[in-house]
Amino acid sequence: MKTKLKTRLYEIIFEADTPLGKIFDVFLLILICLSVIAVIMESIHQIESRYGEILYIIEWTITFSFAIEYFLRIWVVKYPSRYIFSFYGIIDLLAILPSFIGLVLSGAQGLMVIRALRLLRIFRLFKLTRYTTEGDTLIRALKASWAKISVFLFAVFTIVIIIGTLMYLIEGEENGFTSIPKGVYWAIVTLTTVGYGDIIPATNLGQFIASFVMILGYGIIAVPTGIVTAEITKVRQFPVTTQKCPDCLKEVHEKDSHFCRFCGEKLKPEK
């Protein structure tokens, strides 16, 4: 009976492909959003002074809900330590720990610590990524495009050093380009089309180079976007499921997979 209950709870908590699993995920999404909104509202003194008691009740209701969820996850998984020390396990703990620490610490200095710790509740926002399959697609695309983006960033780094050095030689200290790092800073600001305006080229040649860098910036910004988009297209050619491996707790398996692509554990049939 206990084994059947754990299996059933595991499917609800960790599997998003079942009807109850989807309802559970939506419920948690609502709680996470409410919690983050409550934390933000508490930082506004006018709202906190008027509705502090209501926000307090909401906060503790959500905290107890997340605490129950956290311990249920530990109870139903095959290897609890793997969940506890996983990324999401740590995030889940950070989502509930500050509120309970606030009950233990006391005193004037302790209150300052509590205020800082309570800000960690904003980490609940990270729990959102667990329930968005599109986020997994984006992560896979970023990992696949990392080598290309690294080469691109190295090329951009080389360009800004060259341009920064040229501007230092052309403009000189009298126009604000007091060193090569200062010129590199200007090149980065201009190339990314931020344009703070704290350093401005005064010579005709410097202004010509600045115009060229501004136009170049629009083209450069589009390159990483194109790289990631191409990888996302490749990733989407292989439909994935939200099934979680019962052994290593890893997600993102292809629809027709029978075994975990990370540890080789047999996957449960998708419902």
C-alpha positions in Angstrom: 0.0 0.0 0.0 2.8 2.4 0.9 4.7 1.6 -2.3 1.6 2.2 -4.4 1.0 5.5 -2.6 4.7 6.6 -3.2 4.4 5.6 -6.9 1.2 7.5 -7.3 2.6 10.6 -5.6 5.8 10.4 -7.6 3.7 10.5 -10.8 1.8 13.5 -9.6 4.8 15.5 -8.3 7.5 14.6 -10.9 5.5 13.7 -14.0 3.9 16.6 -15.9 2.3 14.3 -18.6 -0.5 13.0 -16.3 -3.7 15.0 -15.7 -3.1 15.2 -12.0 0.6 16.1 -12.6 -0.5 19.0 -14.8 -2.9 20.2 -12.1 -0.2 20.0 -9.5 2.2 22.0 -11.7 -0.3 24.7 -12.4 -1.1 24.9 -8.7 2.6 25.3 -7.8 3.0 27.9 -10.6 0.2 30.0 -9.0 1.8 29.6 -5.5 5.2 30.7 -6.8 3.8 33.7 -8.6 1.8 34.7 -5.5 4.9 34.3 -3.3 7.1 36.5 -5.5 4.4 39.1 -5.6 4.0 39.1 -1.8 7.8 39.5 -1.4 7.8 42.4 -3.8 4.8 44.0 -2.1 6.4 43.7 1.3 9.3 45.9 0.2 6.9 48.8 -0.5 6.4 50.5 2.9 2.9 51.9 2.1 1.5 48.5 1.2 3.3 46.7 4.0 2.0 49.1 6.6 -1.6 48.7 5.4 -1.7 45.0 4.3 1.2 43.6 6.3 -1.0 41.1 8.2 -2.6 39.8 5.0 0.8 39.4 3.3 2.1 37.6 6.5 -0.7 35.1 6.3 -0.2 34.6 2.6 3.6 34.1 3.1 3.2 31.5 5.8 0.5 29.6 3.9 2.8 29.4 0.9 5.8 28.5 3.0 4.0 25.6 4.6 2.7 24.4 1.2 6.3 24.5 -0.2 7.6 22.7 2.9 5.1 19.9 2.5 6.0 19.7 -1.2 9.7 19.6 -0.4 9.4 16.7 2.1 7.0 14.8 -0.2 9.7 15.0 -3.0 12.3 13.6 -0.6 9.9 10.8 0.4 8.9 9.6 -3.0 12.2 9.7 -4.9 14.3 6.6 -5.2 17.5 8.3 -4.0 16.6 11.3 -1.7 20.2 12.6 -1.5 20.3 13.1 -5.2 17.3 15.3 -5.0 18.4 17.2 -1.9 21.8 18.2 -3.4 20.5 18.8 -6.9 20.0 22.3 -8.3 16.2 22.3 -7.8 16.5 20.6 -4.4 18.7 23.5 -3.2 16.3 26.0 -4.7 13.3 24.3 -3.0 15.1 24.5 0.3 16.1 28.1 -0.1 12.4 28.8 -0.9 11.3 27.8 2.6 14.4 28.1 4.9 14.5 31.9 5.4 11.0 32.1 6.8 11.8 29.4 9.4 15.2 30.9 10.3 13.3 34.1 11.0 11.5 32.3 13.9 14.8 31.2 15.5 16.9 34.4 15.3 16.1 37.3 17.5 17.5 40.6 18.6 18.4 43.8 16.8 21.3 42.5 14.9 19.4 39.3 14.1 16.6 41.3 12.6 19.0 42.7 10.0 20.1 39.2 9.1 16.6 38.1 8.8 15.7 40.8 6.4 18.6 39.8 4.2 17.7 36.1 4.4 14.0 36.8 3.6 15.1 38.2 0.3 16.2 34.7 -0.6 12.6 33.8 -1.0 12.8 35.4 -4.4 14.7 32.3 -5.4 11.3 30.6 -5.6 11.1 32.3 -9.1 13.7 29.7 -10.2 11.1 27.0 -9.5 9.2 28.3 -12.5 11.8 26.8 -14.9 10.9 23.3 -13.7 7.4 23.5 -15.2 8.2 25.0 -18.6 9.3 22.5 -21.3 10.2 25.4 -23.6 12.9 26.4 -21.0 14.5 22.9 -21.5 14.5 23.5 -25.3 16.2 26.9 -24.8 18.8 25.4 -22.4 19.6 22.6 -24.9 20.0 25.2 -27.7 22.3 27.4 -25.7 24.5 24.4 -24.8 24.7 23.4 -28.4 25.5 26.9 -29.6 28.0 27.7 -26.8 31.1 26.9 -29.0 30.0 29.1 -31.8 29.0 31.9 -29.4 32.4 31.6 -27.7 34.2 32.1 -31.0 31.9 35.0 -31.8 32.6 36.7 -28.5 36.3 36.3 -28.9 36.0 38.0 -32.3 34.1 40.8 -30.8 36.6 41.1 -28.0 39.4 41.4 -30.6 37.5 44.1 -32.5 36.9 46.3 -29.5 40.6 46.1 -28.5 41.6 47.2 -32.0 39.0 50.0 -32.2 39.7 51.2 -28.7 43.5 51.4 -29.5 42.8 53.3 -32.7 40.5 55.8 -30.9 43.2 56.3 -28.3 45.7 57.1 -31.0 43.4 59.3 -33.0 41.5 61.2 -30.3 44.1 61.4 -27.5 43.8 62.4 -23.9 42.4 65.9 -24.7 39.2 64.3 -26.0 38.7 62.0 -23.1 40.5 58.9 -24.4 43.1 58.9 -21.7 44.2 55.3 -22.1 43.6 52.2 -24.2 41.2 50.6 -21.6 39.2 53.9 -21.8 39.1 53.5 -25.6 38.1 49.9 -25.3 35.3 50.9 -22.9 34.1 53.5 -25.4 34.2 50.8 -28.2 32.1 48.4 -26.1 29.5 51.1 -25.2 29.2 52.2 -28.9 29.3 48.7 -30.4 26.4 47.5 -28.1 24.5 50.7 -29.1 24.2 51.7 -25.4 25.8 55.1 -26.0 26.3 56.7 -22.6 27.8 59.8 -24.1 30.4 60.3 -21.4 33.2 60.1 -24.0 32.7 61.6 -27.4 35.1 61.7 -30.4 35.9 65.2 -31.6 38.0 64.6 -34.7 36.5 63.9 -38.1 38.3 60.6 -38.4 37.2 59.6 -34.9 33.5 60.5 -35.7 33.8 58.4 -39.0 35.0 55.4 -37.0 32.3 55.9 -34.4 29.6 55.9 -37.2 31.1 52.7 -38.6 31.1 51.1 -35.1 27.5 52.1 -34.5 26.3 50.5 -37.8 28.5 47.4 -37.1 26.8 47.1 -33.7 23.4 46.4 -35.2 24.9 43.5 -37.3 26.8 42.1 -34.4 23.8 42.0 -32.1 21.9 39.8 -34.7 24.6 37.1 -34.9 24.1 35.3 -31.5 20.4 35.5 -32.0 20.7 33.7 -35.3 23.0 31.1 -33.9 20.7 30.3 -31.0 17.6 30.3 -33.2 19.2 27.8 -35.6 20.0 25.5 -32.7 16.4 25.8 -31.3 15.1 24.7 -34.7 17.4 21.6 -34.6 16.3 20.8 -31.1 12.6 21.0 -32.0 13.1 18.5 -34.7 13.4 15.9 -31.9 10.2 16.1 -29.8 10.9 15.7 -26.1 8.8 14.6 -23.1 8.6 16.0 -19.6 9.3 12.6 -18.1 11.7 12.6 -15.2 14.1 9.7 -14.7 13.3 8.0 -11.4 17.0 7.3 -10.8 18.9 10.5 -11.6 15.9 12.8 -11.8 17.0 14.3 -15.1 14.4 15.5 -17.6 14.3 16.2 -21.4 14.0 12.7 -23.0 12.9 12.1 -26.5 9.3 10.9 -27.0 10.3 7.4 -28.1 12.9 6.9 -25.4 12.6 3.9 -23.1 15.8 4.5 -21.2 17.3 7.6 -19.6 19.9 9.2 -21.9 21.9 10.3 -18.8 22.1 7.2 -16.6 20.5 4.4 -18.7 17.7 3.7 -16.1 14.5 2.4 -17.6 11.8 5.1 -18.0 8.2 4.7 -17.0 5.8 4.5 -19.9 4.4 7.9 -20.7 0.7 8.3 -19.9 
